């Protein structure tokens, strides 16, 4: 896990999670990440989410979730609902996920570490 700055708990926060899907489980994984976005959207401070699809079947899928504050992102990540989705994703993927969290002003700009991610509205 890489954190780019010291946390400002009232600033916008973004988490980007990259995973490699087990061959043959792409449709199941796509359904799971859509479920994550739907579940996260019911939490306070949710500001949007995207799925970035891999260029090839063996590439990394990226899930990007944005919250209005780091506190709201942490509440989502610590929730039993989020933990359940993580367990489901673990069963469909290979290896550990790559997780990048940013907060503060950097969450409002495009970062090379999070390609194609849009800043919050």
N, C-alpha and C positions, 0 to 999 in steps of 0.2 A: 504494500500500500504506500503510495507516494502522496505527500501533502505538500503543496507548493507554497503555502504561507501559514503564518500563525493564525489560528481560527478567530474570526470575528463572529460571534454567535448570532448577531442580528443581521448579518450580510447574506445575500443570496448564496445558495450552495448547489453544487452540481456533483453528481457521482456518475462516472462512466465505468461500465463493467464489460470487459471483453472476455469471450469464452469461445472455445472450439467445441463444436457439436459432434457427438458420436455419429459415424456414418449411418444413414438410414433413419435418424431421429430428428431430421431437420424440421419436419412439419410439427412434431410434438414440441420441439423447442420454440418454434415460432408461436405456437399457441400459448406456451408458458410465458414468453416475454410479453405478449399482448395481455395476458392475465395479470402480470406484474404491473403493467402500466395502468390497467383498469383499477386494480386494488390500490395502488399508490395514489391515484386520482381522488380517492375518497378521504385521504388524510389531509389534515390542516396544512396549509402552506404549499401544497402541490402547485407547481408552475409549468409543468409540461414534461413530456417524455417522448423519446424516439427510439427506434430500432434501426441500426445501421447494418445492412446486410453485407455478408462477405462477397468479395469479388469472385471467389471460387468456392466450391462446396467444402473444401478443407480450410478455408480462411476463418478469421475470427468474426463472430457476431458481436456487435456492441449495443448495449442497452444504456441509454442516457436518461437520467432522471434529474429534474430541477425542482428545487424547493426555495421558498422565499427566505428562509433562514437556515443556518446550520442546525439549530435546535430542532426545527421541523424535520429536516433530513434525518437526524439522529433518532427522533421518535419513530419515524418510518422504519429505519434500519433495525431498531431494537424490538420492533413489534413482532408478536407471534405470527402475524400474517406474512410479513416479509421473510421471517425465518423459514416458514413453510415453503415459500416460493424458492428460496435458496436451496433447500433440500431437494425440491423437484428438479431444479436446474442442475444440481450436482449429479443426479441420476442420468441426465441426458448429455452430459459433457465430459470432455477429456481434460484431466489436469486441473490445476487451481486457476481460478479466474484472475485476470489482471484488473485491479481496481484503482481508479484515480479519482480523488476528491479534490475539488477546488471550492473556495468560497471567497467572498469579498469581491473586489472589482474584477479580478480575473475571471469570475463566473459570468461576466457580462460580455466577454470578448472571445473571439475564436482563438483556440489554442492549438498548436501543432500536435499536442498529445491527445486531443479530442477532435479529430477531423470531422467536418460537416455538422458539428453541434451548433445549434442556434442559441443565442443568448435569450434569457427570459423575456417575456413581453413587457 
